[in-house]
Amino acid sequence: MGMVVLSSGEVLLADTANFRLRVVIPGTSAADTRVLTVAGSGRIGTQLGTGAETDLVAPTGLAVLPDGRIIVSDSYNNTLRVLTR
């Protein structure tokens, strides 16, 4: 549901239905473009951690702070998460 473009040109997506955050890394062609999971375990829970250890249940809104940290609204858990990359 949420999407932001990072200063690197990468696109960060809130993959709400799959409980994950994905990053789209543009390539020189469609075949070179990559989609990676950067956070989210894919399960319901409240576990904090890094990458796939983190439970993000129905992430929706995204915002990038001036220092590069990313704020994610974790809708199901009624909280905001702050991520670093």
PDB file with one MODEL, atoms N, CA, C and O in Angstrom:
MODEL        1
ATOM      1  N   MET A   1       0.819  -1.204   0.000  1.00  0.00           N
ATOM      2  CA  MET A   1       0.000   0.000   0.000  1.00  0.00           C
ATOM      3  C   MET A   1       0.857   1.259   0.000  1.00  0.00           C
ATOM      4  O   MET A   1       0.504   2.244  -0.649  1.00  0.00           O
ATOM      5  N   GLY A   2       1.980   1.242   0.720  1.00  0.00           N
ATOM      6  CA  GLY A   2       2.825   2.433   0.773  1.00  0.00           C
ATOM      7  C   GLY A   2       4.012   2.305  -0.157  1.00  0.00           C
ATOM      8  O   GLY A   2       4.456   1.206  -0.488  1.00  0.00           O
ATOM      9  N   MET A   3       4.522   3.477  -0.576  1.00  0.00           N
ATOM     10  CA  MET A   3       5.662   3.490  -1.468  1.00  0.00           C
ATOM     11  C   MET A   3       6.442   4.780  -1.261  1.00  0.00           C
ATOM     12  O   MET A   3       5.850   5.852  -1.138  1.00  0.00           O
ATOM     13  N   VAL A   4       7.768   4.684  -1.223  1.00  0.00           N
ATOM     14  CA  VAL A   4       8.628   5.860  -1.203  1.00  0.00           C
ATOM     15  C   VAL A   4       9.807   5.603  -2.117  1.00  0.00           C
ATOM     16  O   VAL A   4      10.241   4.465  -2.293  1.00  0.00           O
ATOM     17  N   VAL A   5      10.320   6.681  -2.700  1.00  0.00           N
ATOM     18  CA  VAL A   5      11.527   6.595  -3.505  1.00  0.00           C
ATOM     19  C   VAL A   5      12.675   7.087  -2.639  1.00  0.00           C
ATOM     20  O   VAL A   5      12.632   8.197  -2.109  1.00  0.00           O
ATOM     21  N   LEU A   6      13.697   6.260  -2.500  1.00  0.00           N
ATOM     22  CA  LEU A   6      14.850   6.599  -1.682  1.00  0.00           C
ATOM     23  C   LEU A   6      15.834   7.454  -2.478  1.00  0.00           C
ATOM     24  O   LEU A   6      15.766   7.503  -3.706  1.00  0.00           O
ATOM     25  N   SER A   7      16.740   8.120  -1.784  1.00  0.00           N
ATOM     26  CA  SER A   7      17.700   8.995  -2.463  1.00  0.00           C
ATOM     27  C   SER A   7      18.572   8.225  -3.454  1.00  0.00           C
ATOM     28  O   SER A   7      19.116   8.819  -4.386  1.00  0.00           O
ATOM     29  N   SER A   8      18.710   6.931  -3.266  1.00  0.00           N
ATOM     30  CA  SER A   8      19.500   6.077  -4.157  1.00  0.00           C
ATOM     31  C   SER A   8      18.770   5.774  -5.466  1.00  0.00           C
ATOM     32  O   SER A   8      19.364   5.240  -6.403  1.00  0.00           O
ATOM     33  N   GLY A   9      17.485   6.116  -5.528  1.00  0.00           N
ATOM     34  CA  GLY A   9      16.666   5.786  -6.698  1.00  0.00           C
ATOM     35  C   GLY A   9      15.911   4.482  -6.531  1.00  0.00           C
ATOM     36  O   GLY A   9      15.084   4.132  -7.373  1.00  0.00           O
ATOM     37  N   GLU A  10      16.184   3.759  -5.458  1.00  0.00           N
ATOM     38  CA  GLU A  10      15.458   2.534  -5.169  1.00  0.00           C
ATOM     39  C   GLU A  10      14.050   2.885  -4.692  1.00  0.00           C
ATOM     40  O   GLU A  10      13.826   3.957  -4.131  1.00  0.00           O
ATOM     41  N   VAL A  11      13.112   1.983  -4.918  1.00  0.00           N
ATOM     42  CA  VAL A  11      11.730   2.187  -4.501  1.00  0.00           C
ATOM     43  C   VAL A  11      11.433   1.209  -3.370  1.00  0.00           C
ATOM     44  O   VAL A  11      11.615   0.001  -3.520  1.00  0.00           O
ATOM     45  N   LEU A  12      10.977   1.735  -2.244  1.00  0.00           N
ATOM     46  CA  LEU A  12      10.607   0.908  -1.104  1.00  0.00           C
ATOM     47  C   LEU A  12       9.099   0.746  -1.101  1.00  0.00           C
ATOM     48  O   LEU A  12       8.365   1.732  -1.166  1.00  0.00           O
ATOM     49  N   LEU A  13       8.631  -0.506  -1.026  1.00  0.00           N
ATOM     50  CA  LEU A  13       7.204  -0.813  -1.081  1.00  0.00           C
ATOM     51  C   LEU A  13       6.754  -1.506   0.195  1.00  0.00           C
ATOM     52  O   LEU A  13       7.454  -2.373   0.717  1.00  0.00           O
ATOM     53  N   ALA A  14       5.595  -1.127   0.693  1.00  0.00           N
ATOM     54  CA  ALA A  14       4.957  -1.842   1.799  1.00  0.00           C
ATOM     55  C   ALA A  14       4.095  -2.932   1.179  1.00  0.00           C
ATOM     56  O   ALA A  14       3.026  -2.660   0.632  1.00  0.00           O
ATOM     57  N   ASP A  15       4.571  -4.166   1.270  1.00  0.00           N
ATOM     58  CA  ASP A  15       3.840  -5.317   0.745  1.00  0.00           C
ATOM     59  C   ASP A  15       2.878  -5.759   1.851  1.00  0.00           C
ATOM     60  O   ASP A  15       3.141  -6.714   2.582  1.00  0.00           O
ATOM     61  N   THR A  16       1.779  -5.054   1.951  1.00  0.00           N
ATOM     62  CA  THR A  16       0.843  -5.171   3.072  1.00  0.00           C
ATOM     63  C   THR A  16       0.321  -6.588   3.267  1.00  0.00           C
ATOM     64  O   THR A  16       0.339  -7.105   4.384  1.00  0.00           O
ATOM     65  N   ALA A  17      -0.134  -7.208   2.216  1.00  0.00           N
ATOM     66  CA  ALA A  17      -0.759  -8.527   2.332  1.00  0.00           C
ATOM     67  C   ALA A  17       0.231  -9.630   2.708  1.00  0.00           C
ATOM     68  O   ALA A  17      -0.168 -10.664   3.244  1.00  0.00           O
ATOM     69  N   ASN A  18       1.527  -9.413   2.428  1.00  0.00           N
ATOM     70  CA  ASN A  18       2.538 -10.425   2.736  1.00  0.00           C
ATOM     71  C   ASN A  18       3.376 -10.070   3.958  1.00  0.00           C
ATOM     72  O   ASN A  18       4.339 -10.770   4.272  1.00  0.00           O
ATOM     73  N   PHE A  19       3.015  -8.974   4.658  1.00  0.00           N
ATOM     74  CA  PHE A  19       3.674  -8.567   5.907  1.00  0.00           C
ATOM     75  C   PHE A  19       5.170  -8.319   5.718  1.00  0.00           C
ATOM     76  O   PHE A  19       5.980  -8.726   6.552  1.00  0.00           O
ATOM     77  N   ARG A  20       5.534  -7.655   4.625  1.00  0.00           N
ATOM     78  CA  ARG A  20       6.945  -7.425   4.336  1.00  0.00           C
ATOM     79  C   ARG A  20       7.170  -6.060   3.697  1.00  0.00           C
ATOM     80  O   ARG A  20       6.255  -5.446   3.149  1.00  0.00           O
ATOM     81  N   LEU A  21       8.416  -5.606   3.786  1.00  0.00           N
ATOM     82  CA  LEU A  21       8.856  -4.440   3.032  1.00  0.00           C
ATOM     83  C   LEU A  21       9.763  -4.940   1.930  1.00  0.00           C
ATOM     84  O   LEU A  21      10.645  -5.767   2.164  1.00  0.00           O
ATOM     85  N   ARG A  22       9.544  -4.435   0.725  1.00  0.00           N
ATOM     86  CA  ARG A  22      10.354  -4.837  -0.430  1.00  0.00           C
ATOM     87  C   ARG A  22      11.040  -3.602  -0.998  1.00  0.00           C
ATOM     88  O   ARG A  22      10.511  -2.492  -0.930  1.00  0.00           O
ATOM     89  N   VAL A  23      12.210  -3.810  -1.552  1.00  0.00           N
ATOM     90  CA  VAL A  23      12.900  -2.730  -2.242  1.00  0.00           C
ATOM     91  C   VAL A  23      13.087  -3.152  -3.693  1.00  0.00           C
ATOM     92  O   VAL A  23      13.484  -4.280  -3.987  1.00  0.00           O
ATOM     93  N   VAL A  24      12.790  -2.222  -4.585  1.00  0.00           N
ATOM     94  CA  VAL A  24      12.977  -2.445  -6.010  1.00  0.00           C
ATOM     95  C   VAL A  24      14.246  -1.697  -6.402  1.00  0.00           C
ATOM     96  O   VAL A  24      14.336  -0.477  -6.267  1.00  0.00           O
ATOM     97  N   ILE A  25      15.219  -2.454  -6.887  1.00  0.00           N
ATOM     98  CA  ILE A  25      16.493  -1.874  -7.307  1.00  0.00           C
ATOM     99  C   ILE A  25      16.492  -1.830  -8.830  1.00  0.00           C
ATOM    100  O   ILE A  25      16.582  -2.864  -9.491  1.00  0.00           O
ATOM    101  N   PRO A  26      16.389  -0.608  -9.384  1.00  0.00           N
ATOM    102  CA  PRO A  26      16.282  -0.515 -10.836  1.00  0.00           C
ATOM    103  C   PRO A  26      17.581  -0.931 -11.519  1.00  0.00           C
ATOM    104  O   PRO A  26      18.678  -0.643 -11.041  1.00  0.00           O
ATOM    105  N   GLY A  27      17.426  -1.605 -12.632  1.00  0.00           N
ATOM    106  CA  GLY A  27      18.568  -1.986 -13.457  1.00  0.00           C
ATOM    107  C   GLY A  27      18.541  -1.203 -14.747  1.00  0.00           C
ATOM    108  O   GLY A  27      17.703  -0.322 -14.940  1.00  0.00           O
ATOM    109  N   THR A  28      19.452  -1.526 -15.615  1.00  0.00           N
ATOM    110  CA  THR A  28      19.489  -0.836 -16.909  1.00  0.00           C
ATOM    111  C   THR A  28      18.397  -1.340 -17.841  1.00  0.00           C
ATOM    112  O   THR A  28      18.090  -0.707 -18.851  1.00  0.00           O
ATOM    113  N   SER A  29      17.807  -2.495 -17.492  1.00  0.00           N
ATOM    114  CA  SER A  29      16.676  -3.029 -18.253  1.00  0.00           C
ATOM    115  C   SER A  29      15.742  -3.729 -17.271  1.00  0.00           C
ATOM    116  O   SER A  29      16.087  -3.914 -16.104  1.00  0.00           O
ATOM    117  N   ALA A  30      14.576  -4.111 -17.740  1.00  0.00           N
ATOM    118  CA  ALA A  30      13.631  -4.819 -16.870  1.00  0.00           C
ATOM    119  C   ALA A  30      14.230  -6.117 -16.351  1.00  0.00           C
ATOM    120  O   ALA A  30      13.955  -6.519 -15.221  1.00  0.00           O
ATOM    121  N   ALA A  31      15.036  -6.769 -17.157  1.00  0.00           N
ATOM    122  CA  ALA A  31      15.651  -8.030 -16.747  1.00  0.00           C
ATOM    123  C   ALA A  31      16.684  -7.829 -15.647  1.00  0.00           C
ATOM    124  O   ALA A  31      16.957  -8.750 -14.878  1.00  0.00           O
ATOM    125  N   ASP A  32      17.259  -6.632 -15.566  1.00  0.00           N
ATOM    126  CA  ASP A  32      18.271  -6.328 -14.550  1.00  0.00           C
ATOM    127  C   ASP A  32      17.674  -5.803 -13.247  1.00  0.00           C
ATOM    128  O   ASP A  32      18.378  -5.701 -12.242  1.00  0.00           O
ATOM    129  N   THR A  33      16.400  -5.474 -13.252  1.00  0.00           N
ATOM    130  CA  THR A  33      15.747  -4.936 -12.058  1.00  0.00           C
ATOM    131  C   THR A  33      15.549  -6.049 -11.042  1.00  0.00           C
ATOM    132  O   THR A  33      15.126  -7.152 -11.387  1.00  0.00           O
ATOM    133  N   ARG A  34      15.868  -5.742  -9.758  1.00  0.00           N
ATOM    134  CA  ARG A  34      15.736  -6.751  -8.704  1.00  0.00           C
ATOM    135  C   ARG A  34      14.742  -6.284  -7.656  1.00  0.00           C
ATOM    136  O   ARG A  34      14.617  -5.086  -7.399  1.00  0.00           O
ATOM    137  N   VAL A  35      14.032  -7.233  -7.048  1.00  0.00           N
ATOM    138  CA  VAL A  35      13.120  -6.967  -5.934  1.00  0.00           C
ATOM    139  C   VAL A  35      13.596  -7.817  -4.761  1.00  0.00           C
ATOM    140  O   VAL A  35      13.671  -9.042  -4.859  1.00  0.00           O
ATOM    141  N   LEU A  36      13.918  -7.157  -3.652  1.00  0.00           N
ATOM    142  CA  LEU A  36      14.429  -7.849  -2.471  1.00  0.00           C
ATOM    143  C   LEU A  36      13.543  -7.558  -1.267  1.00  0.00           C
ATOM    144  O   LEU A  36      12.956  -6.480  -1.170  1.00  0.00           O
ATOM    145  N   THR A  37      13.447  -8.502  -0.365  1.00  0.00           N
ATOM    146  CA  THR A  37      12.757  -8.291   0.905  1.00  0.00           C
ATOM    147  C   THR A  37      13.765  -7.699   1.876  1.00  0.00           C
ATOM    148  O   THR A  37      14.835  -8.271   2.084  1.00  0.00           O
ATOM    149  N   VAL A  38      13.432  -6.553   2.475  1.00  0.00           N
ATOM    150  CA  VAL A  38      14.352  -5.912   3.423  1.00  0.00           C
ATOM    151  C   VAL A  38      13.896  -6.050   4.863  1.00  0.00           C
ATOM    152  O   VAL A  38      14.705  -5.912   5.780  1.00  0.00           O
ATOM    153  N   ALA A  39      12.626  -6.318   5.079  1.00  0.00           N
ATOM    154  CA  ALA A  39      12.116  -6.501   6.445  1.00  0.00           C
ATOM    155  C   ALA A  39      10.794  -7.235   6.399  1.00  0.00           C
ATOM    156  O   ALA A  39      10.048  -7.161   5.422  1.00  0.00           O
ATOM    157  N   GLY A  40      10.525  -7.940   7.474  1.00  0.00           N
ATOM    158  CA  GLY A  40       9.263  -8.640   7.620  1.00  0.00           C
ATOM    159  C   GLY A  40       9.422 -10.142   7.591  1.00  0.00           C
ATOM    160  O   GLY A  40      10.071 -10.703   6.709  1.00  0.00           O
ATOM    161  N   SER A  41       8.814 -10.784   8.577  1.00  0.00           N
ATOM    162  CA  SER A  41       8.909 -12.236   8.708  1.00  0.00           C
ATOM    163  C   SER A  41       7.813 -12.965   7.937  1.00  0.00           C
ATOM    164  O   SER A  41       7.936 -14.157   7.656  1.00  0.00           O
ATOM    165  N   GLY A  42       6.740 -12.248   7.594  1.00  0.00           N
ATOM    166  CA  GLY A  42       5.609 -12.877   6.926  1.00  0.00           C
ATOM    167  C   GLY A  42       4.633 -13.538   7.880  1.00  0.00           C
ATOM    168  O   GLY A  42       3.707 -14.226   7.451  1.00  0.00           O
ATOM    169  N   ARG A  43       4.839 -13.329   9.178  1.00  0.00           N
ATOM    170  CA  ARG A  43       3.945 -13.949  10.167  1.00  0.00           C
ATOM    171  C   ARG A  43       3.360 -12.869  11.076  1.00  0.00           C
ATOM    172  O   ARG A  43       3.882 -11.757  11.147  1.00  0.00           O
ATOM    173  N   ILE A  44       2.290 -13.201  11.760  1.00  0.00           N
ATOM    174  CA  ILE A  44       1.684 -12.294  12.735  1.00  0.00           C
ATOM    175  C   ILE A  44       2.496 -12.366  14.020  1.00  0.00           C
ATOM    176  O   ILE A  44       2.806 -13.454  14.504  1.00  0.00           O
ATOM    177  N   GLY A  45       2.836 -11.218  14.564  1.00  0.00           N
ATOM    178  CA  GLY A  45       3.600 -11.173  15.802  1.00  0.00           C
ATOM    179  C   GLY A  45       4.091  -9.770  16.091  1.00  0.00           C
ATOM    180  O   GLY A  45       3.756  -8.822  15.380  1.00  0.00           O
ATOM    181  N   THR A  46       4.885  -9.645  17.137  1.00  0.00           N
ATOM    182  CA  THR A  46       5.412  -8.341  17.547  1.00  0.00           C
ATOM    183  C   THR A  46       6.924  -8.372  17.721  1.00  0.00           C
ATOM    184  O   THR A  46       7.484  -7.476  18.353  1.00  0.00           O
ATOM    185  N   GLN A  47       7.588  -9.368  17.182  1.00  0.00           N
ATOM    186  CA  GLN A  47       9.032  -9.526  17.327  1.00  0.00           C
ATOM    187  C   GLN A  47       9.774  -8.360  16.681  1.00  0.00           C
ATOM    188  O   GLN A  47       9.514  -8.005  15.531  1.00  0.00           O
ATOM    189  N   LEU A  48      10.701  -7.771  17.433  1.00  0.00           N
ATOM    190  CA  LEU A  48      11.588  -6.749  16.891  1.00  0.00           C
ATOM    191  C   LEU A  48      12.885  -7.426  16.489  1.00  0.00           C
ATOM    192  O   LEU A  48      13.236  -8.473  17.034  1.00  0.00           O
ATOM    193  N   GLY A  49      13.586  -6.849  15.557  1.00  0.00           N
ATOM    194  CA  GLY A  49      14.855  -7.423  15.136  1.00  0.00           C
ATOM    195  C   GLY A  49      15.282  -6.827  13.813  1.00  0.00           C
ATOM    196  O   GLY A  49      14.864  -5.727  13.451  1.00  0.00           O
ATOM    197  N   THR A  50      16.106  -7.551  13.102  1.00  0.00           N
ATOM    198  CA  THR A  50      16.584  -7.073  11.817  1.00  0.00           C
ATOM    199  C   THR A  50      16.039  -7.948  10.698  1.00  0.00           C
ATOM    200  O   THR A  50      15.803  -9.143  10.874  1.00  0.00           O
ATOM    201  N   GLY A  51      15.849  -7.328   9.558  1.00  0.00           N
ATOM    202  CA  GLY A  51      15.434  -8.060   8.368  1.00  0.00           C
ATOM    203  C   GLY A  51      14.250  -8.974   8.572  1.00  0.00           C
ATOM    204  O   GLY A  51      13.184  -8.542   9.010  1.00  0.00           O
ATOM    205  N   ALA A  52      14.444 -10.255   8.248  1.00  0.00           N
ATOM    206  CA  ALA A  52      13.359 -11.237   8.306  1.00  0.00           C
ATOM    207  C   ALA A  52      12.957 -11.610   9.729  1.00  0.00           C
ATOM    208  O   ALA A  52      11.950 -12.293   9.914  1.00  0.00           O
ATOM    209  N   GLU A  53      13.717 -11.180  10.743  1.00  0.00           N
ATOM    210  CA  GLU A  53      13.342 -11.446  12.140  1.00  0.00           C
ATOM    211  C   GLU A  53      12.184 -10.563  12.594  1.00  0.00           C
ATOM    212  O   GLU A  53      11.457 -10.917  13.522  1.00  0.00           O
ATOM    213  N   THR A  54      12.014  -9.429  11.951  1.00  0.00           N
ATOM    214  CA  THR A  54      11.036  -8.432  12.365  1.00  0.00           C
ATOM    215  C   THR A  54       9.637  -8.798  11.908  1.00  0.00           C
ATOM    216  O   THR A  54       9.423  -9.134  10.743  1.00  0.00           O
ATOM    217  N   ASP A  55       8.688  -8.731  12.827  1.00  0.00           N
ATOM    218  CA  ASP A  55       7.284  -8.937  12.462  1.00  0.00           C
ATOM    219  C   ASP A  55       6.670  -7.591  12.095  1.00  0.00           C
ATOM    220  O   ASP A  55       6.533  -6.715  12.948  1.00  0.00           O
ATOM    221  N   LEU A  56       6.307  -7.429  10.850  1.00  0.00           N
ATOM    222  CA  LEU A  56       5.563  -6.268  10.367  1.00  0.00           C
ATOM    223  C   LEU A  56       4.228  -6.805   9.886  1.00  0.00           C
ATOM    224  O   LEU A  56       4.158  -7.468   8.851  1.00  0.00           O
ATOM    225  N   VAL A  57       3.191  -6.528  10.617  1.00  0.00           N
ATOM    226  CA  VAL A  57       1.897  -7.093  10.264  1.00  0.00           C
ATOM    227  C   VAL A  57       1.062  -6.003   9.593  1.00  0.00           C
ATOM    228  O   VAL A  57       0.641  -5.039  10.232  1.00  0.00           O
ATOM    229  N   ALA A  58       0.837  -6.176   8.315  1.00  0.00           N
ATOM    230  CA  ALA A  58       0.098  -5.224   7.482  1.00  0.00           C
ATOM    231  C   ALA A  58       0.765  -3.852   7.458  1.00  0.00           C
ATOM    232  O   ALA A  58       0.137  -2.858   7.825  1.00  0.00           O
ATOM    233  N   PRO A  59       2.050  -3.779   7.026  1.00  0.00           N
ATOM    234  CA  PRO A  59       2.682  -2.470   6.880  1.00  0.00           C
ATOM    235  C   PRO A  59       1.963  -1.671   5.800  1.00  0.00           C
ATOM    236  O   PRO A  59       1.620  -2.205   4.746  1.00  0.00           O
ATOM    237  N   THR A  60       1.741  -0.399   6.068  1.00  0.00           N
ATOM    238  CA  THR A  60       1.014   0.415   5.086  1.00  0.00           C
ATOM    239  C   THR A  60       1.804   1.665   4.724  1.00  0.00           C
ATOM    240  O   THR A  60       2.438   1.705   3.670  1.00  0.00           O
ATOM    241  N   GLY A  61       1.778   2.675   5.569  1.00  0.00           N
ATOM    242  CA  GLY A  61       2.423   3.944   5.247  1.00  0.00           C
ATOM    243  C   GLY A  61       3.923   3.907   5.454  1.00  0.00           C
ATOM    244  O   GLY A  61       4.427   3.220   6.343  1.00  0.00           O
ATOM    245  N   LEU A  62       4.634   4.658   4.617  1.00  0.00           N
ATOM    246  CA  LEU A  62       6.086   4.766   4.692  1.00  0.00           C
ATOM    247  C   LEU A  62       6.501   6.226   4.609  1.00  0.00           C
ATOM    248  O   LEU A  62       5.870   7.026   3.919  1.00  0.00           O
ATOM    249  N   ALA A  63       7.566   6.561   5.317  1.00  0.00           N
ATOM    250  CA  ALA A  63       8.154   7.899   5.220  1.00  0.00           C
ATOM    251  C   ALA A  63       9.643   7.771   5.447  1.00  0.00           C
ATOM    252  O   ALA A  63      10.089   6.915   6.211  1.00  0.00           O
ATOM    253  N   VAL A  64      10.423   8.626   4.782  1.00  0.00           N
ATOM    254  CA  VAL A  64      11.868   8.633   4.958  1.00  0.00           C
ATOM    255  C   VAL A  64      12.248   9.904   5.695  1.00  0.00           C
ATOM    256  O   VAL A  64      11.874  11.003   5.286  1.00  0.00           O
ATOM    257  N   LEU A  65      12.991   9.753   6.780  1.00  0.00           N
ATOM    258  CA  LEU A  65      13.479  10.894   7.553  1.00  0.00           C
ATOM    259  C   LEU A  65      14.731  11.459   6.887  1.00  0.00           C
ATOM    260  O   LEU A  65      15.380  10.763   6.106  1.00  0.00           O
ATOM    261  N   PRO A  66      15.081  12.715   7.186  1.00  0.00           N
ATOM    262  CA  PRO A  66      16.263  13.324   6.565  1.00  0.00           C
ATOM    263  C   PRO A  66      17.555  12.536   6.781  1.00  0.00           C
ATOM    264  O   PRO A  66      18.454  12.590   5.943  1.00  0.00           O
ATOM    265  N   ASP A  67      17.658  11.808   7.887  1.00  0.00           N
ATOM    266  CA  ASP A  67      18.881  11.040   8.150  1.00  0.00           C
ATOM    267  C   ASP A  67      18.864   9.655   7.491  1.00  0.00           C
ATOM    268  O   ASP A  67      19.790   8.869   7.689  1.00  0.00           O
ATOM    269  N   GLY A  68      17.819   9.349   6.708  1.00  0.00           N
ATOM    270  CA  GLY A  68      17.748   8.088   5.979  1.00  0.00           C
ATOM    271  C   GLY A  68      16.960   6.989   6.671  1.00  0.00           C
ATOM    272  O   GLY A  68      16.649   5.970   6.054  1.00  0.00           O
ATOM    273  N   ARG A  69      16.632   7.182   7.951  1.00  0.00           N
ATOM    274  CA  ARG A  69      15.807   6.170   8.618  1.00  0.00           C
ATOM    275  C   ARG A  69      14.422   6.164   7.993  1.00  0.00           C
ATOM    276  O   ARG A  69      13.958   7.173   7.459  1.00  0.00           O
ATOM    277  N   ILE A  70      13.773   5.014   8.069  1.00  0.00           N
ATOM    278  CA  ILE A  70      12.461   4.833   7.440  1.00  0.00           C
ATOM    279  C   ILE A  70      11.428   4.551   8.521  1.00  0.00           C
ATOM    280  O   ILE A  70      11.642   3.710   9.393  1.00  0.00           O
ATOM    281  N   ILE A  71      10.308   5.259   8.457  1.00  0.00           N
ATOM    282  CA  ILE A  71       9.202   5.026   9.380  1.00  0.00           C
ATOM    283  C   ILE A  71       8.148   4.212   8.648  1.00  0.00           C
ATOM    284  O   ILE A  71       7.752   4.545   7.531  1.00  0.00           O
ATOM    285  N   VAL A  72       7.700   3.143   9.291  1.00  0.00           N
ATOM    286  CA  VAL A  72       6.687   2.249   8.723  1.00  0.00           C
ATOM    287  C   VAL A  72       5.512   2.184   9.684  1.00  0.00           C
ATOM    288  O   VAL A  72       5.703   1.980  10.883  1.00  0.00           O
ATOM    289  N   SER A  73       4.303   2.355   9.175  1.00  0.00           N
ATOM    290  CA  SER A  73       3.146   2.135  10.030  1.00  0.00           C
ATOM    291  C   SER A  73       2.797   0.651   9.984  1.00  0.00           C
ATOM    292  O   SER A  73       2.467   0.099   8.934  1.00  0.00           O
ATOM    293  N   ASP A  74       2.880   0.025  11.153  1.00  0.00           N
ATOM    294  CA  ASP A  74       2.575  -1.396  11.316  1.00  0.00           C
ATOM    295  C   ASP A  74       1.109  -1.446  11.756  1.00  0.00           C
ATOM    296  O   ASP A  74       0.810  -1.441  12.950  1.00  0.00           O
ATOM    297  N   SER A  75       0.215  -1.494  10.792  1.00  0.00           N
ATOM    298  CA  SER A  75      -1.214  -1.287  11.034  1.00  0.00           C
ATOM    299  C   SER A  75      -1.828  -2.275  12.018  1.00  0.00           C
ATOM    300  O   SER A  75      -2.569  -1.877  12.916  1.00  0.00           O
ATOM    301  N   TYR A  76      -1.527  -3.544  11.856  1.00  0.00           N
ATOM    302  CA  TYR A  76      -2.143  -4.558  12.714  1.00  0.00           C
ATOM    303  C   TYR A  76      -1.685  -4.414  14.163  1.00  0.00           C
ATOM    304  O   TYR A  76      -2.467  -4.629  15.089  1.00  0.00           O
ATOM    305  N   ASN A  77      -0.415  -4.050  14.358  1.00  0.00           N
ATOM    306  CA  ASN A  77       0.123  -3.886  15.704  1.00  0.00           C
ATOM    307  C   ASN A  77      -0.088  -2.475  16.260  1.00  0.00           C
ATOM    308  O   ASN A  77       0.341  -2.174  17.374  1.00  0.00           O
ATOM    309  N   ASN A  78      -0.750  -1.610  15.482  1.00  0.00           N
ATOM    310  CA  ASN A  78      -1.039  -0.232  15.917  1.00  0.00           C
ATOM    311  C   ASN A  78       0.198   0.490  16.424  1.00  0.00           C
ATOM    312  O   ASN A  78       0.196   1.077  17.506  1.00  0.00           O
ATOM    313  N   THR A  79       1.257   0.437  15.618  1.00  0.00           N
ATOM    314  CA  THR A  79       2.501   1.072  16.026  1.00  0.00           C
ATOM    315  C   THR A  79       3.261   1.592  14.822  1.00  0.00           C
ATOM    316  O   THR A  79       2.990   1.214  13.682  1.00  0.00           O
ATOM    317  N   LEU A  80       4.217   2.466  15.097  1.00  0.00           N
ATOM    318  CA  LEU A  80       5.152   2.921  14.068  1.00  0.00           C
ATOM    319  C   LEU A  80       6.480   2.260  14.338  1.00  0.00           C
ATOM    320  O   LEU A  80       6.907   2.178  15.490  1.00  0.00           O
ATOM    321  N   ARG A  81       7.139   1.789  13.308  1.00  0.00           N
ATOM    322  CA  ARG A  81       8.455   1.182  13.424  1.00  0.00           C
ATOM    323  C   ARG A  81       9.450   2.089  12.723  1.00  0.00           C
ATOM    324  O   ARG A  81       9.145   2.681  11.688  1.00  0.00           O
ATOM    325  N   VAL A  82      10.638   2.191  13.291  1.00  0.00           N
ATOM    326  CA  VAL A  82      11.705   2.963  12.676  1.00  0.00           C
ATOM    327  C   VAL A  82      12.774   1.993  12.234  1.00  0.00           C
ATOM    328  O   VAL A  82      13.299   1.223  13.037  1.00  0.00           O
ATOM    329  N   LEU A  83      13.100   2.032  10.936  1.00  0.00           N
ATOM    330  CA  LEU A  83      14.072   1.125  10.356  1.00  0.00           C
ATOM    331  C   LEU A  83      15.303   1.890   9.911  1.00  0.00           C
ATOM    332  O   LEU A  83      15.212   3.044   9.493  1.00  0.00           O
ATOM    333  N   THR A  84      16.450   1.241  10.002  1.00  0.00           N
ATOM    334  CA  THR A  84      17.684   1.790   9.454  1.00  0.00           C
ATOM    335  C   THR A  84      18.158   0.851   8.361  1.00  0.00           C
ATOM    336  O   THR A  84      17.844  -0.339   8.380  1.00  0.00           O
ATOM    337  N   ARG A  85      18.898   1.373   7.426  1.00  0.00           N
ATOM    338  CA  ARG A  85      19.420   0.547   6.334  1.00  0.00           C
ATOM    339  C   ARG A  85      20.907   0.634   6.300  1.00  0.00           C
ATOM    340  O   ARG A  85      21.543   0.009   5.451  1.00  0.00           O
TER     341      ARG A  85
ENDMDL
END
